[in-house]
Amino acid sequence: GYHRGLLEKALEYHSGEQVSGLLLLCSSYICHVVESCSSTIHLIIRDLASLQKQGPNALLQEIKVLVVAHNIPTRLFPDWYVAMAASPVTRPQGSTQSESTAEVVAECLTLLLKLAACIQSLEDDSEDTNENIHTFEPELLIPAEMINYLCNGEECVSPEDFVRLYLSPSQPTLDS
């Protein structure tokens, strides 16, 4: 319900811009991929920042912004999808700790690209894709260990920090 309201608010402010992407619900995390104009994405990040300010009673905890990209030539997801992971995905213990945050983010993006390709192939094969994507195979999902690693990593910023960095001037002081 929260994400549905968030998307409705985004469409209300930017009625000409379609929002597509994926809301992947897992047992211990949510992965939210949003494809839209930059002002809609920033509206969503600001809303997540205000949600996070609610503290330990907030609906979502440990929110991190992994990547915000501009000028993407094509969308990965033709529509908006909600899917659930049937079971938690795991990796060998300690395999993520030996990787850098950039490598883990790249691996997450690779898995999301594979997931998008799977959705597109389902859409090509079926008239009602939403009925076929309620659950995905575990090999297409981001392992929980990777999510935990990124949530604890300092390189991935919270929505509040992202907004603060985005709005702060990037000019060096004149004395330097």
C-alpha positions as CSV (number, residue, x, y, z in Angstrom):
1,G,0.0,0.0,0.0
2,Y,2.8,2.4,0.8
3,H,4.5,1.9,-2.6
4,R,1.2,2.2,-4.4
5,G,0.5,5.5,-2.7
6,L,4.0,6.7,-3.5
7,L,3.7,5.9,-7.2
8,E,0.2,7.6,-7.3
9,K,1.8,10.7,-5.7
10,A,4.6,10.6,-8.3
11,L,2.1,10.4,-11.2
12,E,0.1,13.2,-9.7
13,Y,3.1,15.6,-9.7
14,H,4.4,14.4,-13.1
15,S,1.3,13.2,-15.0
16,G,3.1,13.0,-18.4
17,E,5.9,10.8,-17.2
18,Q,5.3,7.0,-16.9
19,V,6.8,5.2,-13.9
20,S,8.0,1.7,-14.6
21,G,10.2,-0.7,-12.6
22,L,10.0,-3.5,-10.1
23,L,9.1,-3.9,-6.5
24,L,10.7,-7.1,-5.4
25,L,9.4,-8.3,-2.0
26,C,11.6,-10.8,-0.1
27,S,11.3,-12.1,3.4
28,S,13.8,-9.7,4.9
29,Y,14.2,-6.9,2.3
30,I,12.6,-5.0,-0.5
31,C,14.3,-4.1,-3.7
32,H,12.8,-1.1,-5.4
33,V,13.8,-0.3,-9.0
34,V,12.2,2.9,-10.4
35,E,12.4,4.1,-14.0
36,S,11.2,7.6,-14.5
37,C,12.3,11.1,-15.0
38,S,14.8,12.5,-12.5
39,S,12.3,14.7,-10.7
40,T,10.0,11.7,-10.1
41,I,13.0,9.7,-8.8
42,H,14.0,12.5,-6.5
43,L,10.4,12.9,-5.2
44,I,10.4,9.2,-4.3
45,I,13.8,9.4,-2.6
46,R,12.6,12.5,-0.6
47,D,9.5,10.5,0.5
48,L,11.7,7.6,1.6
49,A,13.9,10.1,3.5
50,S,10.9,11.4,5.3
51,L,9.8,7.8,6.0
52,Q,13.2,7.0,7.5
53,K,13.0,10.1,9.8
54,Q,10.2,8.3,11.7
55,G,12.8,6.2,13.4
56,P,12.5,2.6,14.6
57,N,8.7,2.7,14.1
58,A,9.0,3.4,10.3
59,L,7.5,1.0,7.8
60,L,10.9,0.5,6.1
61,Q,14.3,0.3,7.9
62,E,17.9,0.6,6.7
63,I,17.0,2.2,3.3
64,K,19.9,2.6,1.0
65,V,20.1,4.3,-2.5
66,L,22.4,2.1,-4.6
67,V,22.4,3.8,-8.0
68,V,20.7,6.8,-9.6
69,A,21.5,7.0,-13.3
70,H,20.5,9.7,-15.8
71,N,20.0,9.7,-19.6
72,I,19.2,5.9,-19.8
73,P,18.3,5.3,-23.5
74,T,15.8,2.5,-22.9
75,R,13.9,1.2,-19.9
76,L,14.5,-2.3,-18.5
77,F,10.9,-2.8,-17.4
78,P,8.0,-2.0,-19.8
79,D,5.6,-1.6,-17.0
80,W,5.4,-1.6,-13.2
81,Y,5.7,-5.0,-11.6
82,V,5.4,-6.4,-8.1
83,A,7.0,-9.8,-7.4
84,M,7.7,-11.9,-4.4
85,A,10.7,-14.1,-3.7
86,A,9.6,-17.6,-2.7
87,S,12.5,-18.3,-0.4
88,P,15.5,-16.4,0.9
89,V,18.5,-16.6,-1.4
90,T,21.9,-17.3,0.2
91,R,25.5,-17.3,-0.9
92,P,28.5,-19.1,0.6
93,Q,29.4,-17.6,4.0
94,G,31.9,-14.7,3.8
95,S,31.9,-14.5,0.0
96,T,30.6,-11.0,-0.1
97,Q,33.1,-9.6,2.5
98,S,36.0,-10.2,0.1
99,E,34.4,-8.0,-2.5
100,S,34.3,-4.2,-2.7
101,T,31.1,-2.3,-2.5
102,A,31.4,-1.4,-6.2
103,E,31.7,-5.1,-7.1
104,V,28.6,-6.0,-5.0
105,V,26.6,-3.2,-6.5
106,A,27.7,-4.3,-10.0
107,E,26.6,-7.9,-9.2
108,C,23.2,-6.6,-7.9
109,L,22.7,-4.7,-11.1
110,T,23.7,-7.7,-13.2
111,L,21.1,-9.8,-11.4
112,L,18.5,-7.1,-11.9
113,L,19.3,-7.0,-15.7
114,K,18.7,-10.8,-15.8
115,L,15.5,-10.3,-13.9
116,A,14.4,-7.6,-16.4
117,A,15.2,-9.9,-19.3
118,C,13.2,-12.7,-17.7
119,I,10.2,-10.3,-17.3
120,Q,10.5,-9.2,-20.9
121,S,10.5,-12.8,-22.2
122,L,7.5,-13.5,-20.0
123,E,5.7,-10.5,-21.5
124,D,6.6,-11.6,-25.1
125,D,5.1,-15.1,-24.3
126,S,2.0,-14.1,-22.4
127,E,-0.9,-11.7,-22.6
128,D,-1.0,-11.1,-18.8
129,T,2.6,-10.9,-17.5
130,N,1.5,-9.8,-14.0
131,E,0.0,-13.2,-13.5
132,N,3.2,-15.0,-14.3
133,I,5.7,-12.9,-12.2
134,H,4.3,-13.2,-8.7
135,T,7.3,-15.3,-7.8
136,F,10.7,-15.7,-9.3
137,E,13.3,-18.4,-9.3
138,P,16.0,-17.9,-6.6
139,E,18.8,-17.7,-9.1
140,L,17.3,-14.4,-10.4
141,L,17.2,-12.8,-7.0
142,I,19.7,-10.7,-5.1
143,P,21.1,-12.9,-2.2
144,A,20.2,-11.6,1.3
145,E,23.9,-11.5,2.2
146,M,24.5,-9.0,-0.5
147,I,21.7,-6.8,0.7
148,N,22.9,-7.0,4.3
149,Y,26.4,-6.1,3.1
150,L,25.2,-3.0,1.2
151,C,22.9,-1.9,4.0
152,N,25.9,-1.9,6.4
153,G,28.3,-0.4,3.9
154,E,29.2,3.3,4.3
155,E,29.5,3.9,0.5
156,C,25.7,3.4,-0.1
157,V,23.9,6.4,1.3
158,S,20.5,6.6,3.0
159,P,17.8,8.6,1.2
160,E,18.2,11.5,3.7
161,D,22.0,11.6,2.9
162,F,21.3,11.4,-0.8
163,V,18.9,14.3,-0.7
164,R,21.4,16.4,1.4
165,L,24.2,15.6,-1.0
166,Y,22.0,16.3,-4.0
167,L,20.9,19.7,-2.8
168,S,24.2,20.9,-1.5
169,P,26.3,23.1,-3.7
170,S,29.3,21.5,-5.3
171,Q,31.4,24.6,-5.5
172,P,34.7,24.6,-3.7
173,T,35.4,27.5,-1.3
174,L,36.9,30.6,-2.9
175,D,39.8,30.6,-0.5
176,S,41.2,27.3,-1.8
